């Protein structure tokens, strides 16, 4: 798949909430995920660590209120997508987080994701 095709498919999966197939189809097994300093998990390497990161994030949530996923912008082997999540978290209350998600693609797979919020 091209970077544009991967970006479009990622948007499709995120909008439908199908993260399991998203990771299976689009991500490299040794991908890296980076969050801003101070995040619950700032760095995760590999699909297993990323799954654990997602599990901990879901467990920290009391109530999900909604989300949105914008259209991807592609440049070479990178693309970015604006996303928003509105949720109530344990010990933090309700937060609406808007972020830019940047992805790097190599050999038809996402090898790195980084979130800015």
N, C-alpha and C positions, 0 to 999 in steps of 0.2 A: 504494500500500500504506500501511496505517496504521503507526504506530510499533511497535505490538505485533506486527503481521505481519512487519515488517522484523526485529525482535528475534528472533522465532521462527525465521525463515529463516536468520538469521546463525548461531544456535545449531546448526541443522541442518547448515549448510555446514561450520562449524568441527568438529563432531563427526565428519563424514565426511572431513575433510581437503580439501574441494573449495574451496580459496581462490581459484582462478582465476575460477570462476563467481560466487563470493561478491562479488568486487570488481566484476565486470562488471554484475551484476544489482542490487546494493544500494548501491554507493558513487557519489557525485558525482565527476565527472572532476576537480574542483578541491578535493577533500577534503584535510583536514589530519590528520596523525598526530603525536601528542606522546608522548614517553617521559620518564621521570624524568631529572633532571640527572645527567650522568655516563654515560648510556647510549651505546652505540656510535653511534647516530644519534638525537639528541634530537628533531628536527623533520623531517618530510617533508611536502611540499606537492604534491598532485596524484598521480594514480594511477601515473604513471611513476616518480616518486621513491619512492612507497610500495613498488612492485615491487622497486626497487633495494635498499631497506631490507630487505625480506623475503629477497632473494637473499643479501645480506651476512650476515644472521642465520643462514640455512641453511648458508652456507659456514663459519661459525664453529663449527658443531656437528660433533662427532666421532661421537656416537652418541645416538640418540633412544630413551628408555626408556619414555615414556608421557605421556599428558596427560588432562585432564578439562575439561569445559565444563559449568557449572551452568546453572540456569534464569534467564532474564532478569527483571529488575524494571523496569517501565516507569512513568515519570512525565512526562506531557505529551509533549514532543518529545525527551525523553532516555530512555535505558535503560542499565542496567549488567548485566554478566555476570561472575561469578567464573570464573577459569580457572586451571589449573595445568599446568606443563610440567616434566617430569623429563628432563634431558638432560646429556650430557657435552660440554663445550665445550673447544676448543683453548685452551691456556694458562690455563684456569680450573677444569678438572676438572668433576666431576659437581655439578649444582645442581638443586634442586627449587624452582621459582619459583611462588609463589602470587600472583595479582594480581586486582585489580578493574579491569575494562575499562568505560569510560564512553563512550557514543556520543550524538551529537546528530544529529537527523533534520530535514531541511527539504525540502519539495516531494517527499516520497516517496523520498528518498535520504539515505544517511549522509554528512554534511558534515564531521564531526569525530570522531576517536577519541582517547582519552587513556588511558594505562595507568598504574596505581599499583601498585608492588610494592616 
